[in-house]
Amino acid sequence: MTDTRTLTLSEIEDLSLRALMAAGTSEANARPLAAATAATEADGVASHGLAYIPIYCEHVQCGKVDGQATPIVSQPRPGVVKVDAATGFAHAAIDAGFDRLIPLAREQGIAALAITNSYNCGVLGYHTYRLAQAGLLGLGFTNAPASIAPSGGSKPVVGTNPFSIAAPGSDGQPAVLIDQSASTIAKSEVMKHAREGKPIPEGWALDADGNPTTDPEIGLKGSMAPSGGYKGVGIALLTEMMAAAMTGATLGIHASPFSGTAGGPPKTGQMFLAIDPGATSDGAFAQRMTQLVEAIHTQDGAHLPGDGRGAKRLAAAENGVAVNTATLARIDAILG
Amino acid sequence: MTDTRTLTLSEIEDLSLRALMAAGTSEANARPLAAATAATEADGVASHGLAYIPIYCEHVQCGKVDGQATPIVSQPRPGVVKVDAATGFAHAAIDAGFDRLIPLAREQGIAALAITNSYNCGVLGYHTYRLAQAGLLGLGFTNAPASIAPSGGSKPVVGTNPFSIAAPGSDGQPAVLIDQSASTIAKSEVMKHAREGKPIPEGWALDADGNPTTDPEIGLKGSMAPSGGYKGVGIALLTEMMAAAMTGATLGIHASPFSGTAGGPPKTGQMFLAIDPGATSDGAFAQRMTQLVEAIHTQDGAHLPGDGRGAKRLAAAENGVAVNTATLARIDAILG
């Protein structure tokens, strides 16, 4: 059993905000990250919630992130918003970009947000979710340091690079929210097994020669297995092109690690596309989504990614979230 | 050994054009389909080349496609082109849409093309390739009759639904072209095994209860296995939302089959997004793509999807393509 303490969502948000600011983050940069941290805990994704706050703080202190950065927003074409995150937190850059992207997508029917000089954006689906809440279909892409090898090769060239799509629903909740990485399993799972000295199942990672391994340490020195073989590599390339090549951000092969303190800012990128279903579907979108979701939910045992998220959020808002006390102790140490 | 005869690419195009018109297709609708057929043969994708012409002709004759249709183009918002394919061939609808999409994407930075009341568009990457030739990053989605079951279920709700991305290169050829379906293997491969009475490898298809099967007939009555499990379902949903829900086209659960003569027009959809890298990347795109492609090509044995396509096309243009004589006999019968 892990020792836990139950915190309300606003306590989680406040604690995150204070820790980030104590580490040298401006309030403007800390606020969106603190809000995302509380929402992530509400969704039950503890690995990307409060547990990340000490890492973010360390990264501000070592210069991997500029806690005082001001994102620079521009609009090079009628349908394109560009944000230079200036090596600050991705969340503040995304917030600044969404302020322009959302009205633009409604007006133009479609708009793109290209973010460069950025950082790990946490749970990608948190951001596309917000586009769906605004009544838009949101597509998101974010690249990461290389950890997946190309087909026929063994040296990593692309990250576990997730994509996300969120389709608006009828009640301000997304009808469908997909957020999936290109690898069979999250790299953080392999790192967790390495920390705990446990073997990993075959199919999660490969050694430096591209052979299967059950040793997490060897896997971390090799590469992550792409989901579905070459098609997983295809997804990682899709995201690498959208989030890095198309934004001018740093490729995964050149990016500094997201973990640890070495290498300076990763300067990776994000791309978000927002499309107004009212512009493209002649009003048929909501009915089609209802039919699609029903065809799944009327099957015994069948489910969609993200099912049950709504109930989980409601419960978290009412009862709070049980948080690991070791994490809380690490945050208390930052607050001094 | 299969009996073959070697035809030049223009002979393939001309033969396709004449057969389609003999079956009742207007010249305007037949031309883009004939050009795509020759290009597909040049790429070595024989399954979607001339072999499809007798099927297309049969579909015109049985009313699954309206050979005389005129696509209706509109522009509901500054960044969105809409085409009602009017149950005609997808190729003519895509052509009509691209004429507006390409200049619009350059002007706006990003533009969308939503096609409804459409049909099987053949090789999806053929179309995104053309966007890359125009210097744009092309994303494509096309939905198909349901054949993949949701996670936890066993009844198909989404098609093998491919997506494609084509990134422009320096010489009019795409730097990278990805075109992959959501299933482990193409449904046509399972159908081929069924015709030949051969068992299929485990992992290709599932029976009506969702269990693995090596019997292609049972697999065709069950569902296609998604690539990488639930992540393949995620890709199929991504494409279903983009190509059908977002365009107002018919969902895979309601679409008539692409094969056979029953059920009338499938009325499925396509979505294409075109983005100008010059608008989003501050001029860094070409260099990033070069670095990404080089990181792959400098590894022994590593390759990108579509590698060797250029050489294959050149050889086909010079030496022609060996075509199955049984296919040619079927086309001759249409020409009468």
Chai-1 contact restraints between the chains, C-beta under 6 A:
chainA,res_idxA,chainB,res_idxB,connection_type,confidence,min_distance_angstrom,max_distance_angstrom,comment,restraint_id
A,P76,B,A279,contact,1.0,0.0,6.0,A-B,restraint_1
A,R77,B,Q108,contact,1.0,0.0,6.0,A-B,restraint_2
A,R77,B,G109,contact,1.0,0.0,6.0,A-B,restraint_3
A,R77,B,A279,contact,1.0,0.0,6.0,A-B,restraint_4
A,P78,B,Q108,contact,1.0,0.0,6.0,A-B,restraint_5
A,G79,B,G79,contact,1.0,0.0,6.0,A-B,restraint_6
A,G79,B,Q108,contact,1.0,0.0,6.0,A-B,restraint_7
A,G79,B,G109,contact,1.0,0.0,6.0,A-B,restraint_8
A,G79,B,I110,contact,1.0,0.0,6.0,A-B,restraint_9
A,V80,B,G109,contact,1.0,0.0,6.0,A-B,restraint_10
A,V80,B,A279,contact,1.0,0.0,6.0,A-B,restraint_11
A,V80,B,T280,contact,1.0,0.0,6.0,A-B,restraint_12
A,Q108,B,R77,contact,1.0,0.0,6.0,A-B,restraint_13
A,Q108,B,P78,contact,1.0,0.0,6.0,A-B,restraint_14
A,Q108,B,G79,contact,1.0,0.0,6.0,A-B,restraint_15
A,G109,B,R77,contact,1.0,0.0,6.0,A-B,restraint_16
A,G109,B,G79,contact,1.0,0.0,6.0,A-B,restraint_17
A,G109,B,V80,contact,1.0,0.0,6.0,A-B,restraint_18
A,I110,B,G79,contact,1.0,0.0,6.0,A-B,restraint_19
A,I110,B,I110,contact,1.0,0.0,6.0,A-B,restraint_20
A,I110,B,A112,contact,1.0,0.0,6.0,A-B,restraint_21
A,A112,B,I110,contact,1.0,0.0,6.0,A-B,restraint_22
A,A114,B,T280,contact,1.0,0.0,6.0,A-B,restraint_23
A,P150,B,I296,contact,1.0,0.0,6.0,A-B,restraint_24
A,P150,B,A302,contact,1.0,0.0,6.0,A-B,restraint_25
A,S151,B,H303,contact,1.0,0.0,6.0,A-B,restraint_26
A,G152,B,G301,contact,1.0,0.0,6.0,A-B,restraint_27
A,G152,B,A302,contact,1.0,0.0,6.0,A-B,restraint_28
A,G152,B,H303,contact,1.0,0.0,6.0,A-B,restraint_29
A,G153,B,Q299,contact,1.0,0.0,6.0,A-B,restraint_30
A,G153,B,A302,contact,1.0,0.0,6.0,A-B,restraint_31
A,K155,B,Q299,contact,1.0,0.0,6.0,A-B,restraint_32
A,V157,B,A295,contact,1.0,0.0,6.0,A-B,restraint_33
A,V157,B,I296,contact,1.0,0.0,6.0,A-B,restraint_34
A,I165,B,L238,contact,1.0,0.0,6.0,A-B,restraint_35
A,A167,B,M241,contact,1.0,0.0,6.0,A-B,restraint_36
A,I178,B,G234,contact,1.0,0.0,6.0,A-B,restraint_37
A,Q180,B,K231,contact,1.0,0.0,6.0,A-B,restraint_38
A,Q180,B,G234,contact,1.0,0.0,6.0,A-B,restraint_39
A,S227,B,G228,contact,1.0,0.0,6.0,A-B,restraint_40
A,S227,B,K231,contact,1.0,0.0,6.0,A-B,restraint_41
A,G228,B,S227,contact,1.0,0.0,6.0,A-B,restraint_42
A,G228,B,G228,contact,1.0,0.0,6.0,A-B,restraint_43
A,K231,B,Q180,contact,1.0,0.0,6.0,A-B,restraint_44
A,K231,B,S227,contact,1.0,0.0,6.0,A-B,restraint_45
A,G234,B,I178,contact,1.0,0.0,6.0,A-B,restraint_46
A,G234,B,Q180,contact,1.0,0.0,6.0,A-B,restraint_47
A,L238,B,I165,contact,1.0,0.0,6.0,A-B,restraint_48
A,M241,B,A167,contact,1.0,0.0,6.0,A-B,restraint_49
A,A245,B,F285,contact,1.0,0.0,6.0,A-B,restraint_50
A,A245,B,R288,contact,1.0,0.0,6.0,A-B,restraint_51
A,A245,B,M289,contact,1.0,0.0,6.0,A-B,restraint_52
A,M246,B,P277,contact,1.0,0.0,6.0,A-B,restraint_53
A,M246,B,T280,contact,1.0,0.0,6.0,A-B,restraint_54
A,M246,B,S281,contact,1.0,0.0,6.0,A-B,restraint_55
A,G248,B,S281,contact,1.0,0.0,6.0,A-B,restraint_56
A,G248,B,D282,contact,1.0,0.0,6.0,A-B,restraint_57
A,G248,B,A284,contact,1.0,0.0,6.0,A-B,restraint_58
A,L251,B,R288,contact,1.0,0.0,6.0,A-B,restraint_59
A,L251,B,Q291,contact,1.0,0.0,6.0,A-B,restraint_60
A,L251,B,L292,contact,1.0,0.0,6.0,A-B,restraint_61
A,I253,B,A295,contact,1.0,0.0,6.0,A-B,restraint_62
A,P277,B,M246,contact,1.0,0.0,6.0,A-B,restraint_63
A,A279,B,P76,contact,1.0,0.0,6.0,A-B,restraint_64
A,A279,B,R77,contact,1.0,0.0,6.0,A-B,restraint_65
A,A279,B,V80,contact,1.0,0.0,6.0,A-B,restraint_66
A,T280,B,V80,contact,1.0,0.0,6.0,A-B,restraint_67
A,T280,B,A114,contact,1.0,0.0,6.0,A-B,restraint_68
A,T280,B,M246,contact,1.0,0.0,6.0,A-B,restraint_69
A,S281,B,M246,contact,1.0,0.0,6.0,A-B,restraint_70
A,S281,B,G248,contact,1.0,0.0,6.0,A-B,restraint_71
A,D282,B,G248,contact,1.0,0.0,6.0,A-B,restraint_72
A,A284,B,G248,contact,1.0,0.0,6.0,A-B,restraint_73
A,F285,B,A245,contact,1.0,0.0,6.0,A-B,restraint_74
A,R288,B,A245,contact,1.0,0.0,6.0,A-B,restraint_75
A,R288,B,L251,contact,1.0,0.0,6.0,A-B,restraint_76
A,M289,B,A245,contact,1.0,0.0,6.0,A-B,restraint_77
A,Q291,B,L251,contact,1.0,0.0,6.0,A-B,restraint_78
A,L292,B,L251,contact,1.0,0.0,6.0,A-B,restraint_79
A,A295,B,V157,contact,1.0,0.0,6.0,A-B,restraint_80
A,A295,B,I253,contact,1.0,0.0,6.0,A-B,restraint_81
A,I296,B,P150,contact,1.0,0.0,6.0,A-B,restraint_82
A,I296,B,V157,contact,1.0,0.0,6.0,A-B,restraint_83
A,Q299,B,G153,contact,1.0,0.0,6.0,A-B,restraint_84
A,Q299,B,K155,contact,1.0,0.0,6.0,A-B,restraint_85
A,G301,B,G152,contact,1.0,0.0,6.0,A-B,restraint_86
A,A302,B,P150,contact,1.0,0.0,6.0,A-B,restraint_87
A,A302,B,G152,contact,1.0,0.0,6.0,A-B,restraint_88
A,A302,B,G153,contact,1.0,0.0,6.0,A-B,restraint_89
A,H303,B,S151,contact,1.0,0.0,6.0,A-B,restraint_90
A,H303,B,G152,contact,1.0,0.0,6.0,A-B,restraint_91
